[in-house]
């Protein structure tokens, strides 16, 4: 790597982010005193132009709400990110800005670590960049799914219990319930859940969202987003070290 290298995270209202601590601990463990990781809290995606001008910037992670909005600002995107339609990692090398999606890698690891052979179809709650990565992995593994989002034909307010009973994987991809709004929860017919269900919430802060608490009360297996977060961060680290 270069003599001094800067990395970071862009998003909006992201002071809670785990990424800075994660990477600073990695730098320390690897005795890499020439690296820094900064939080870039942007009000609008256009402000990323200023970030690109930072000297010695090797790349950055991208989080809500810019995983899709970042696309026009890049020179190139990886085939996987192009299929997904969202980017969460940017590499800047020789003046070229390339977008990747490591969310898919992180979600795949989480899904395959927890699903069983009976869990063959999913409900994907949300329609943002993270949901796109989730759908990409479901398709890769031949798992059928139905999308549920605020303005869809099937939405949070009219989701039938029968559909929940027929889809044994539930993936919560919205930011609802993220710190500091920990008491918030998307509308969902939790009573239709059972011990046969796997419920994954991509949120990692708090470790147990209201959504997961309500799912656990119905005996469902519940998983938060911490493993996905760590796996996608490790993949981003590999990309920056190209």
C-alpha positions as CSV (number, residue, x, y, z in Angstrom):
1,X,0.0,0.0,0.0
2,X,1.0,3.7,-0.3
3,X,3.0,5.4,2.4
4,X,-0.2,6.9,4.0
5,X,-3.7,5.6,3.1
6,X,-7.1,7.0,4.0
7,X,-10.3,4.9,4.1
8,X,-13.8,5.7,5.3
9,X,-17.5,5.4,5.2
10,X,-20.1,7.6,3.5
11,X,-23.8,7.6,4.6
12,X,-26.3,9.8,6.3
13,X,-26.7,10.0,10.1
14,X,-24.1,7.3,10.6
15,X,-22.3,8.3,13.9
16,X,-23.4,4.9,15.3
17,X,-21.5,3.0,12.7
18,X,-19.4,0.0,13.7
19,X,-17.0,0.4,10.7
20,X,-14.6,2.9,12.2
21,X,-13.9,0.8,15.3
22,X,-13.7,-2.4,13.3
23,X,-11.1,-1.1,10.9
24,X,-9.1,0.8,13.5
25,X,-8.8,-2.4,15.5
26,X,-7.7,-4.2,12.3
27,X,-5.0,-1.5,11.6
28,X,-3.8,-1.8,15.2
29,X,-3.7,-5.6,15.1
30,X,-1.8,-5.6,11.8
31,X,0.5,-2.8,13.1
32,X,-0.5,-0.5,10.2
33,X,0.1,2.9,11.6
34,X,-0.1,4.5,8.1
35,X,-3.8,3.9,7.7
36,X,-6.8,5.9,8.9
37,X,-10.6,5.4,8.7
38,X,-13.0,8.3,8.8
39,X,-16.8,8.8,8.9
40,X,-18.1,11.0,6.2
41,X,-21.7,12.0,7.1
42,X,-23.2,13.4,3.9
43,X,-26.4,15.3,3.7
44,X,-26.6,14.8,-0.1
45,X,-24.8,12.3,-2.4
46,X,-23.4,15.2,-4.4
47,X,-21.1,15.9,-1.5
48,X,-19.2,12.7,-2.4
49,X,-17.3,14.8,-5.1
50,X,-15.5,16.5,-2.2
51,X,-14.6,13.1,-0.7
52,X,-13.1,12.0,-4.0
53,X,-10.7,15.0,-3.7
54,X,-9.2,13.8,-0.4
55,X,-5.5,13.1,-0.9
56,X,-4.4,9.5,-0.5
57,X,-8.0,8.2,-0.3
58,X,-7.8,4.5,-1.3
59,X,-11.6,3.9,-1.0
60,X,-14.6,3.9,1.3
61,X,-17.7,1.9,2.3
62,X,-21.2,3.1,1.4
63,X,-24.2,2.8,3.5
64,X,-27.8,4.0,3.7
65,X,-29.1,5.9,1.8
66,X,-26.4,6.1,-0.9
67,X,-25.8,2.5,-2.1
68,X,-27.8,3.1,-5.3
69,X,-27.2,6.9,-5.5
70,X,-23.4,6.5,-5.7
71,X,-23.6,4.7,-9.1
72,X,-23.4,7.7,-11.4
73,X,-20.3,9.0,-9.6
74,X,-18.2,5.9,-10.4
75,X,-16.1,5.1,-13.5
76,X,-16.8,1.4,-13.3
77,X,-18.7,-1.2,-11.3
78,X,-18.0,-4.9,-10.8
79,X,-20.2,-7.4,-12.6
80,X,-21.8,-8.5,-9.3
81,X,-22.6,-4.9,-8.3
82,X,-24.0,-4.2,-11.7
83,X,-26.4,-7.2,-11.4
84,X,-27.4,-6.2,-7.9
85,X,-27.8,-2.5,-8.8
86,X,-26.1,-1.3,-5.6
87,X,-22.6,-0.6,-4.3
88,X,-21.3,-0.7,-0.8
89,X,-17.6,-0.5,-1.4
90,X,-15.6,1.8,-3.6
91,X,-11.9,1.4,-4.6
92,X,-10.0,4.4,-5.9
93,X,-6.9,3.3,-7.8
94,X,-4.9,5.2,-10.4
95,X,-7.6,7.8,-10.4
96,X,-10.3,5.3,-11.3
97,X,-13.3,4.9,-9.0
98,X,-14.7,1.3,-9.0
99,X,-17.8,0.1,-7.1
100,X,-18.3,-3.3,-5.6
101,X,-21.0,-5.1,-3.6
102,X,-19.7,-7.0,-0.6
103,X,-23.1,-7.0,1.1
104,X,-24.0,-10.0,-1.0
105,X,-21.0,-12.0,0.2
106,X,-21.8,-11.1,3.8
107,X,-25.4,-12.0,3.5
108,X,-24.6,-15.3,1.8
109,X,-22.4,-16.4,4.7
110,X,-25.2,-15.6,7.2
111,X,-27.9,-17.3,5.2
112,X,-26.0,-20.5,4.6
113,X,-24.9,-20.7,8.2
114,X,-28.5,-20.8,9.5
115,X,-31.0,-22.0,6.9
116,X,-32.1,-25.6,6.8
117,X,-33.4,-27.8,3.9
118,X,-37.0,-27.1,4.7
119,X,-36.6,-23.3,4.4
120,X,-37.0,-22.9,0.6
121,X,-38.7,-19.6,0.1
122,X,-38.4,-16.1,1.5
123,X,-40.1,-12.8,2.2
124,X,-37.8,-9.9,1.6
125,X,-38.9,-6.8,3.6
126,X,-37.7,-3.6,2.0
127,X,-36.6,-2.5,-1.4
128,X,-33.3,-0.6,-0.9
129,X,-29.7,-1.4,-1.7
130,X,-29.4,-4.1,1.0
131,X,-32.6,-5.8,-0.2
132,X,-31.1,-5.9,-3.7
133,X,-28.0,-7.8,-2.5
134,X,-30.2,-10.2,-0.5
135,X,-32.3,-11.0,-3.6
136,X,-29.2,-11.6,-5.7
137,X,-28.1,-14.3,-3.2
138,X,-31.5,-15.9,-3.0
139,X,-31.6,-16.2,-6.7
140,X,-28.1,-17.6,-6.8
141,X,-29.2,-20.4,-4.5
142,X,-32.5,-21.1,-6.1
143,X,-34.6,-19.7,-3.2
144,X,-37.8,-18.2,-4.4
145,X,-38.9,-14.9,-2.7
146,X,-41.6,-12.3,-2.6
147,X,-40.8,-8.6,-1.9
148,X,-42.7,-6.7,0.6
149,X,-42.3,-2.9,0.9
150,X,-44.2,0.2,1.7
151,X,-45.5,1.0,-1.8
152,X,-45.7,-2.5,-3.3
153,X,-48.8,-4.5,-4.2
154,X,-48.1,-6.6,-1.1
155,X,-47.0,-4.2,1.5
156,X,-46.5,-4.0,5.3
157,X,-50.1,-3.1,5.9
158,X,-51.8,-5.8,3.8
159,X,-49.3,-8.8,4.1
160,X,-51.5,-11.9,4.6
161,X,-50.7,-14.3,7.4
162,X,-50.9,-17.2,4.9
163,X,-47.9,-15.7,3.0
164,X,-45.8,-15.6,6.1
165,X,-46.7,-19.2,6.9
166,X,-45.7,-20.3,3.4
167,X,-42.3,-18.5,3.4
168,X,-40.1,-19.9,6.1
169,X,-37.3,-17.4,5.6
170,X,-38.0,-13.7,6.6
171,X,-35.4,-11.1,5.8
172,X,-35.8,-7.6,7.3
173,X,-33.8,-5.2,5.1
174,X,-35.2,-1.8,6.1
175,X,-33.5,0.5,8.6
176,X,-36.5,0.6,10.8
177,X,-35.5,-0.1,14.4
178,X,-31.9,1.0,14.0
179,X,-30.2,2.9,16.9
180,X,-31.3,5.4,18.2
181,X,-34.9,4.6,17.1
182,X,-34.7,1.2,18.8
183,X,-38.4,1.0,19.7
184,X,-39.5,1.3,16.1
185,X,-40.7,-1.8,14.2
186,X,-42.2,-2.4,10.7
187,X,-45.8,-3.6,10.7
188,X,-45.8,-7.4,10.3
189,X,-48.1,-10.3,11.2
190,X,-45.8,-11.8,13.8
191,X,-48.5,-14.3,15.0
192,X,-48.0,-16.2,11.7
193,X,-44.4,-17.0,12.6
194,X,-43.5,-20.4,14.1
195,X,-40.5,-22.4,15.2
196,X,-40.0,-23.5,11.6
197,X,-39.1,-19.9,10.5
198,X,-35.7,-18.3,10.1
199,X,-35.9,-14.6,10.7
200,X,-32.9,-12.4,9.7
201,X,-32.7,-8.7,10.5
202,X,-29.8,-7.0,8.7
203,X,-29.6,-4.4,11.5
204,X,-26.7,-4.9,14.0
205,X,-27.3,-2.0,16.3
206,X,-29.2,-2.8,18.5
207,X,-28.1,-6.5,18.5
208,X,-31.8,-7.5,19.1
209,X,-34.3,-5.2,17.3
210,X,-37.9,-5.0,18.2
211,X,-38.5,-7.1,15.0
212,X,-36.3,-9.9,16.3
213,X,-37.7,-9.8,19.8
214,X,-41.3,-10.2,18.4
215,X,-40.1,-13.0,16.1
216,X,-38.3,-14.8,18.9
217,X,-41.5,-14.6,21.0
218,X,-43.1,-16.8,18.3
219,X,-40.2,-19.4,18.7
220,X,-38.6,-18.4,15.3
221,X,-34.8,-18.7,14.9
222,X,-33.5,-15.1,14.9
223,X,-30.3,-13.7,13.5
224,X,-29.1,-10.1,13.4
225,X,-26.8,-8.4,10.9
226,X,-23.5,-8.6,12.8
227,X,-22.0,-11.5,11.0
228,X,-23.0,-10.1,7.6
229,X,-21.4,-6.8,8.6
230,X,-18.1,-8.3,9.6
231,X,-17.9,-10.6,6.5
232,X,-18.7,-7.7,4.1
233,X,-16.1,-5.5,5.9
234,X,-13.4,-8.3,5.5
235,X,-14.3,-8.5,1.8
236,X,-14.0,-4.7,1.4
237,X,-10.6,-4.9,3.0
238,X,-9.5,-7.5,0.4
239,X,-10.7,-5.2,-2.4
240,X,-8.7,-2.2,-1.0
241,X,-5.6,-4.4,-0.9
242,X,-5.8,-5.2,-4.6
